[in-house]
Amino acid sequence: MINIKAMKEPPKRSMAFDEARLRQQAIGAKLRQMFDEVVNEPVPDEFLDILRKADDKTSETG
């Protein structure tokens, strides 16, 4: 027979589980910060020139 009372109690978390969760949250926060920094960097002029040339070739053939 199943013990109903045991099913209602949430599982106990260990300190190791809590530490791992905090570590994951810290890693996630750092990754978001790094992503935001990269997204906000200016696009190099050389890359913009390459994109413009590619657009020009596409408009000529299309």
Backbone torsions as a table, in degrees:
resi	resn	phi	psi	omega
1	MET	NA	144.2	-177.9
2	ILE	-86.4	136.3	178.5
3	ASN	-84.7	109.6	-176.4
4	ILE	-65.1	-39.4	-178.4
5	LYS	-61.9	-40.6	-179.7
6	ALA	-65.3	-31.7	-179.3
7	MET	-72.5	-28.7	-175.8
8	LYS	-79.0	-23.6	-178.1
9	GLU	-78.6	133.4	177.6
10	PRO	-68.2	149.9	179.6
11	PRO	-64.3	143.9	179.9
12	LYS	-79.2	134.5	179.4
13	ARG	-97.4	144.3	179.1
14	SER	-89.2	164.5	176.9
15	MET	-63.8	-35.3	179.3
16	ALA	-62.8	-39.9	178.4
17	PHE	-64.4	-44.9	179.2
18	ASP	-62.9	-41.1	178.6
19	GLU	-64.8	-41.2	179.1
20	ALA	-64.1	-40.7	179.3
21	ARG	-64.5	-42.5	177.6
22	LEU	-63.9	-39.3	177.7
23	ARG	-62.3	-44.3	179.6
24	GLN	-63.5	-40.5	178.8
25	GLN	-64.3	-40.4	178.9
26	ALA	-65.2	-41.5	178.1
27	ILE	-63.3	-43.8	179.4
28	GLY	-61.6	-42.4	179.4
29	ALA	-64.0	-41.8	179.9
30	LYS	-66.5	-41.1	178.3
31	LEU	-63.1	-41.0	177.6
32	ARG	-62.7	-41.6	178.8
33	GLN	-62.3	-45.4	179.8
34	MET	-64.4	-40.9	179.0
35	PHE	-62.0	-44.9	179.8
36	ASP	-61.0	-38.6	178.8
37	GLU	-64.5	-42.5	-179.4
38	VAL	-66.9	-41.7	-178.9
39	VAL	-63.1	-34.4	-176.6
40	ASN	-86.5	-1.6	176.8
41	GLU	-71.2	144.9	177.8
42	PRO	-70.1	152.4	177.7
43	VAL	-81.7	129.3	-179.7
44	PRO	-61.4	143.4	-179.5
45	ASP	-57.5	-38.0	-179.9
46	GLU	-61.1	-38.9	179.9
47	PHE	-70.0	-39.1	177.2
48	LEU	-62.7	-37.9	176.9
49	ASP	-62.6	-42.6	177.9
50	ILE	-60.7	-43.5	179.4
51	LEU	-64.5	-40.4	179.0
52	ARG	-63.3	-43.7	178.9
53	LYS	-62.5	-40.1	178.6
54	ALA	-65.1	-40.0	177.3
55	ASP	-64.5	-41.0	179.6
56	ASP	-62.7	-43.2	179.9
57	LYS	-65.9	-37.2	179.4
58	THR	-66.8	-41.6	-178.7
59	SER	-71.1	-28.5	178.2
60	GLU	-70.5	-37.7	-175.9
61	THR	-90.0	-20.4	-174.5
62	GLY	-95.6	NA	NA
